[in-house]
């Protein structure tokens, strides 16, 4: 009987503990979601309701005009273009930069783990060191390089900047992932006559799905949310979304159109939010996939 009582107490204690944990997590979730909720509510309100002091209340009149204005007709700098052209600029920057840095990082990780050479550890250490260099330190050298090669103030120039700065991270991810991959398979493929790229594309790359997802999420988030490089190296026609959002807020004169600003901020954050909702659960799984050998 005592064993049954003890079991019941243990079960009740476990349920109470789980309840407290869930309530604690729910509290934190509400805390972090509150700003997003305020932005969503006020982005579909007329400005008169916001200026009337009803920011936390649901709209009396629902309108999507602030979204339309933020997307297509809001004043960005000197032109009422909305955020649409700058959204396209961000896509044109992010997609090639993520693809190039991911492919180069995979090749670097492959070489540094399966095709060892003299000084490879030093080279990896230098790439790893680049991950810890503050953004501000590279601004002037990078500006000079972009000017010398004729890419200053252009979308290709921003792609180059993000590829160079992200290469250390992508190399680190793939190097750690491939270090747990059996080298014997690579050697067996060499004995069968497979070359460098054939081994990479036929053996390693098909098994790299988890770490590719990690790299894409990391690079996409960093590049899309970047403001410093975009404001430093972009020209008027190549500014990314984050710079345009700042200009949207700063260009407003007189009464601030808070509903338009909220809608613009959500539009700017929407791509990264979608990426994390769709594939965020693979992020930790991919990070852990190459963390333990054997």
Secondary structure, DSSP 8 states (H G I E B T S, - for coil): -HHHHHHHHHHHHHHHHHHHHHHHHHHHHHHHHHHHHHHHHHHTS-HHHHHTT-SSS--SS---HHHHHHHHTS-BTTB---SHHHHHHHHHHHHHHHHHHHHHHHHHHHHHHHS--TTHHHHHHHHHHHTTS-GGGGHHHHHHHHHHTT-TTSHHHHHHHHHHHHHHHHHHHHHHHHHTS-HHHHHHHHHTT--HHHHIIIIIGGG-HHHHHHHHHHHHHHHHT--HHHHHH--TTS--HHHHHHHHHHH--SS--HHHHHHHHHHHHHHHHHHHHHHTHHHHHHHHHTTS--
